[in-house]
Amino acid sequence: MSIPNAKFIWFNGRIVKFEDAKIHALSHCVQYGSGVFEGMRCYETHNKKRNIFRAVEHFRRFHQSANTYYMKIPYSIDELIEATKSVIKENDFKECFIRPWAGFGLGALGLNPKNNPVDVVIAAFYWGKYLGEDALEKGIRAMTSSWSRINQRILPTTAKASGHYLNSMLAKREALERNFDEAIMLNIDGYVAEGSGENIFMVKSNKIITPPISSGCLPGITRDAVMQIAKKYGYQVYEENLTRDMLYHADEVFFTGNAAEITPVVQIDHMRIGNGTPGNVTKDLQDKFFKIIRREIDEFNEWMTIF
Ligand SMILES: Cc1ncc(COP(=O)(O)O)c(C=O)c1O
């Protein structure tokens, strides 16, 4: 994705022009990555309304990530949702990607930003398929990264914090340089954690397995949605430690995330997964997921912010 194609951004309580959403070069977050953020999507429903998927859960995680870093976001979840609706409407989007962000602003430049202001931004812009236009249909190729996923003894892995993404960036870049589409990151104990920006699942003999949060993966909101949808439709779902070779021998592997949605993985390293095409369980979950989001299936209403 290149520069977002939006006209307006919500910036510290006001809608401003895209080019006016600026923070100072010496802001704490610019110097140290001391920000937190979210990613979520607004979808058009089958009857032409807008639906922000799991806005409450995303803003709850936004607050939690901030709290972990001693940062107080000066807006409630309800206020943030209203702000998001306003920036989507102002830009006249039906479907879009939403990027809330908060960070320590200009003030002390040392490592204690206690008295620095907190800047809060909500951007909305069009963003297609994160892993390529035909990724959801055809699947992607992933490599096991030489970088380990950040570890709970070093950084709080349940927080979605800007600085954490230097780790993901290295893994992603390495994978692309080697002509793969995405990286799979192991934790420092060698168990599978997740992708550089997605959670990971495997299917073996119709059982669906994903690493536990204690693997160091982000507690993904799409991960949770897919687990709940799968259970509702009768699949057995487990959270278990996985090794890279368990993935090699899976029937199916897929990534989940607000950006990746449900993306099949058809090759890992030198190994073809299953028959090398997206599997039936993955396709079934994709189908249910999008029908639920577009409100063609009237379930999980509590996940929707319709307007
Ligand atoms: C590192 C990482 N893991 C997993 C995910 C998926 O999380 P979610 O489903 O909440 O988007 C994301 C994206 O937010 C991510 O950046």
The ligand as an ORCA input file, in Angstrom:
! r2SCAN-3c Opt
* xyz 0 1
  C       1.666     -9.285     15.038
  C       0.210     -9.461     14.736
  N      -0.364    -10.635     14.999
  C      -1.666    -10.863     14.760
  C      -2.471     -9.879     14.219
  C      -3.932    -10.154     13.983
  O      -4.692     -9.506     14.929
  P      -6.185     -9.001     14.615
  O      -6.932    -10.211     14.188
  O      -6.660     -8.453     15.898
  O      -6.070     -8.013     13.529
  C      -1.917     -8.635     13.928
  C      -2.735     -7.544     13.392
  O      -3.286     -6.770     14.120
  C      -0.543     -8.412     14.190
  O       0.022     -7.239     13.914
*
